[in-house]
Amino acid sequence: MDEETRYEAVSSRDARFDGEFFFAVETTGIYCRPSCPAVTPKRKNVRFYPTAAAAQGNGFRACRRCRPDAVPGSADWNVRADVVGRAMRMIGDGVVDREGVPGLAGRLGYSSRQVQRQLNAELGAGPVALARAQRAHTARVLLQTTSLPVTEIVFAAGFASVRQFNDTIRQIYARTPSELRAEAGTGLGAAVKEARTTGIPLRLAHRGPYAAREVFDQLAAETVGRIEEVSGEPGGRTYRRTLRLPYGTGIAAVDERSAGSWLEARIHLTDLRDLTTAVQRLRRLFDLDADPYAVDELLAADPLLAPHVAARPGLRSPGAADPEEFAVRALAGPSAAGELVETYGKRLDVPCGGLTHVFPEPGALAAAAPDERVRALAAALDDGGVRLDAGADRDEAEQALLRLPGIEPTTAALIRMRALGDPDVDPYGTPGADRWRPWRSYGVRHARSAGRVPR
């Protein structure tokens, strides 16, 4: 898109482009999402930025009306397999917060300087600024939806100090943390018990239509006991699962009933530092950063898929909350996966209903799993021979999987589609699938419902 096309999107308040770019108004010092309901500024006063971090880095603060920091992420990061795309997925997963820029660069196989240069050139902000924008958004959500003490929010959001937290909030939102909290009516002196017993309430934003029923149908069909459960009737179901996270464990609950352009969720964590990572993993599981407008437009051009696209607008291609777990489950099958959980899974300190375990770590399966194929896969995951993290090179990961005993091309492709969130995979060799590029994963979902793909 050129700048004139972007301005047309802003003038028409086109929500399809929320998160794809941001615009800032020089006369007010504010940046917004394209669908902001405020009066459209004059073209001469508008500047465009590819990321919220770039707008913040140029001295603009977030609009109080449209909350541009709360939009879904760009669908480009799911599609792209280059360094920038991989870096953005890893920053979203909290790698910079945990390991710093050197850790990010090491995972990408580049020097810190090269990563900094490429991100700045394309996104207008480096990895530290991008991570900082994400931390600020997490902090605002916690300030306005929970009664947690500010000192706990500081470290839950990934800040290194209270001073850094205060300075960032003032710069991005032009308000103090106390003022942000007062707007939502959660005073600093409120009790923190509710947030710790009922979980942190979150709104997981998505763009465009969202076919929640089909996503929850698939998750319900794949459920493995003790680590997952789906309760309620279709249309009002809740999906709950345990999470194995960098600093501890968690339990997430997501409601099927969409309340506008988001899904309601709650997350219980043993360590609040895992919040950003947990949110991003739920976003990948529910495919919330997809661009349904682009997907549906292309797939609807296929006469065989067109009626299915019309009947299911916004159909998503679910990912995985834990890529390593999904790989083992895809190879072992649901029944064997349940036995692995029961025998080798780590028991939660405080079970919650039917959720009692987290899926076993690869190291625990590498030496003890009864299936030789599972042992080989777990060993490769444990020693780094196969990488399935958010920034993994998808081609390299698939080739590494195929070198392991017992993993067939269909299984490797399925792991690539789900565990690595690749939107352009056809595991089944579906006739005519090349017409669906770069959205073959979505085309396969429609084709399955049309009976063109074996279940």
Buried (B, 14 or more C-beta within 10 A) or exposed (E): EEEEEBBEBBEEBBBBBBBBBBBBBBEBEBBBBBBBEBEBBEEEEBBBBBBBBBBBBBEBBBBEEBBBBBBBBBBBBBBBBEBBBBBBBBBBBBBBBBBBBEBBBBBBEBEBEEBBEBBBEBBBBBBBBBBBBBBBBBBBBBBBBBBBEBEBBBBBBBBEEBEEBBEBBBEBBEBEBEEBBBEEEBEEEBEEEEBBEEBBBBBBBBBBBBBBBBBBBBBBEBBBBBBBBBEEEEEEBBBBBBBBBBBBBBBBBBBBEBEEBBBBBBBBBBBBBBBBBBBBBBBBBBBBBBBBBBBBEBBBEBEBBBEBBEEBBBBBBBBBBBBBBBBBBBBBEEEBBBBBBBEBBBEBEEEBEEBBBBBBBBEBBBEBBEBEBBBBBBBBBBEEBBBBBBBBBBEEBBEBBEEBEEBEEEBBBBBBBBBBBBBBBBBBEBEEBEBBEBBBBBBBBBBBBEEBBEE
